[in-house]
Amino acid sequence: MIPSNATRRRQKNPPPGDTGQEALYLRFLSEKQVPIAVKMRDGEVITGWIEYFDDRMIRLTREGKPNLFIYKHQIRTITEQATRTRVRNTRKAADEHENTSIGENK
């Protein structure tokens, strides 16, 4: 005899295709002008920052080079890059700390 609840299995709904997280992340990168590296499907890496995006493409702005419109289906990964100002500030802070420590020992 078959239990009555065996025929009433719940069908699982597939996960949503679009959670909106991509748009939130791209908006953050765009608003903060975070330097990024875009790795293309063919292996080429292009650096710049996202000035504009929509559901099919991004506009990558680059210093001293032409801006690019890149279709999202051509992108393999987008990686945040360390900003030059952060590196400079870190070095400057380390140098100041070193100089302060040296001065205190004398």
HELIX and SHEET records of a PDB file:
HELIX    1   1 SER A    4  ARG A    8  5                                   5    
HELIX    2   2 GLN A   21  LYS A   32  1                                  12    
HELIX    3   3 LYS A   72  GLN A   74  5                                   3    
HELIX    4   4 ARG A   84  ASN A  105  1                                  22    
SHEET    1   A 5 LEU A  68  TYR A  71  0                                        
SHEET    2   A 5 MET A  57  THR A  61 -1                                        
SHEET    3   A 5 VAL A  45  PHE A  53 -1                                        
SHEET    4   A 5 ILE A  36  MET A  40 -1                                        
SHEET    5   A 5 ILE A  75  GLU A  80 -1                                        
END                                                                             
